[in-house]
Amino acid sequence: MPIERTHYEASNASRETRLRARPLRRRVFADAWLSNQPGAWSLALAPPLSALVIFGFTPLRLLACVTWASGYSFIFAGAQWLSRHFRRQFLPASCFWSALTAILGAMLVIAAPGVLLWTPAFAVLMLVYAGCAWRRQTMSFGAEVVAVIAASSMAVLIATISNPPMQAVPGASDVSASLDSLALPTSPSVLVFGMAWLLQELGAILHVRTMLRRRRRTVMKRVSLIWHVLMVLLSLRYALLEFTAMLLLARAAVMPNVPVRLRVKTVGMIEMACTLLTCVSLVLTFR
């Protein structure tokens, strides 16, 4: 027959249950506000910050970086809210980051109206990511590709953004100043810079899938190797970038075949180091 518990024992059991549940609630609350994946943060912030270092520090570019960081937090919090189908505990973070991003975005548009030309592209990317979040597929390949395209595009935007010209400059310089005020990439080095980040981060996504989510699939390993070989071929003109691409190729060739399965945190730290290596290589190449 079942043993009946006294009132004291029952109250202690309920208290222990509440104490065990409290850290989980705190963790859910914290995860609703900021991403707990350092690898994702490095992929999102490294391209804009490297653009700030390479193409010159200005208050406008700094504002664009801060706006992007707030927007990334808003996208993360909003994805958590959508993937949980509007659960109440995820709403405050989404509201806070959306309000902060709207304020910073308005300041950026007032300072540089040309950034509005980028709005349709980022709106499409955000809608696609929102659809993935609603289907609870924020870790899918498509969602990760969208995030990488957004980060690389933001790096190009920060590299090309400038204050509107104070006065018209006659001749060709007038056209150049107008294009600069529209935040459009007019320099080949800017395009190469953005493409380099896009190639590297897509390669990182493929490599991580060979290590974690698609570890046993040889097809994904081959795709990752082919992509990294393509990176080496496309960087032949730049010696330092070529050296970095060869190191990333060696990583993609060796690490998936390690007999011991690495922890997720270990893989994330390695990818952070590779992102930092790419960032340093790009800074030394284009600075």
Long-range contacts (C-beta under 8 A, 24 or more apart in sequence): 28-89, 29-89, 31-80, 32-77, 32-80, 32-81, 32-89, 32-90, 32-92, 32-93, 33-73, 33-77, 33-93, 33-96, 34-73, 34-76, 35-73, 35-76, 37-268, 38-268, 38-269, 38-272, 39-208, 39-267, 39-268, 39-269, 39-271, 39-272, 39-275, 40-147, 42-271, 42-272, 42-275, 42-276, 43-147, 43-148, 43-151, 43-201, 43-204, 43-271, 43-275, 44-68, 44-69, 44-72, 44-147, 44-151, 45-69, 45-72, 45-151, 46-151, 46-197, 46-275, 46-276, 46-278, 46-279, 47-151, 47-152, 47-154, 47-155, 47-194, 47-197, 47-201, 48-151, 48-154, 48-155, 48-158, 49-279, 50-155, 50-197, 50-279, 50-282, 50-283, 51-155, 51-156, 51-158, 51-159, 51-193, 52-158, 53-283, 53-287, 54-159, 54-193, 54-282, 54-283, 54-286, 54-287, 55-158, 55-159, 55-190, 55-286, 58-162, 58-163, 60-108, 60-111, 60-112, 60-161, 60-162, 60-163, 61-158, 61-161, 63-104, 63-107, 63-108, 63-111, 64-108, 64-115, 64-154, 64-157, 64-158, 64-161, 65-158, 66-104, 67-101, 67-104, 67-105, 67-107, 67-108, 68-154, 68-158, 70-97, 70-100, 70-101, 70-104, 71-101, 71-105, 73-97, 73-101, 74-98, 74-100, 74-101, 75-126, 75-129, 75-147, 78-130, 78-133, 79-129, 79-130, 79-132, 79-133, 79-138, 80-133, 82-130, 82-133, 82-134, 83-133, 83-134, 83-136, 83-138, 85-134, 111-163, 112-161, 112-162, 112-163, 112-164, 112-181, 112-183, 113-164, 113-181, 114-161, 114-164, 114-181, 114-182, 114-183, 114-184, 115-157, 115-161, 115-183, 117-182, 117-183, 117-184, 118-153, 118-157, 118-183, 121-153, 122-150, 122-153, 125-149, 125-150, 125-153, 126-150, 139-213, 141-205, 141-209, 144-205, 145-202, 145-205, 148-198, 148-201, 148-202, 148-205, 149-198, 151-197, 151-201, 152-194, 152-195, 152-197, 152-198, 152-201, 153-194, 155-193, 155-194, 155-197, 156-185, 156-190, 156-191, 156-193, 156-194, 157-183, 159-185, 159-190, 159-193, 159-194, 160-184, 160-185, 160-186, 160-187, 160-190, 189-286, 192-286, 193-282, 193-286, 195-234, 196-235, 196-241, 196-278, 196-282, 197-278, 197-282, 199-227, 199-230, 199-231, 199-234, 200-231, 200-248, 200-274, 200-275, 200-278, 201-275, 202-227, 203-227, 203-228, 203-231, 203-248, 203-252, 204-271, 204-274, 204-275, 206-252, 207-248, 207-251, 207-252, 207-255, 207-256, 207-271, 208-267, 208-271, 210-252, 210-255, 210-256, 211-255, 211-256, 211-262, 211-267, 212-264, 212-267, 215-256, 215-261, 221-256, 224-252, 224-256, 225-249, 225-252, 225-253, 227-252, 228-252, 228-253, 238-285, 240-281, 240-284, 240-285, 241-281, 241-282, 241-285, 243-281, 244-277, 244-278, 244-281, 247-274, 247-277, 248-274, 248-278
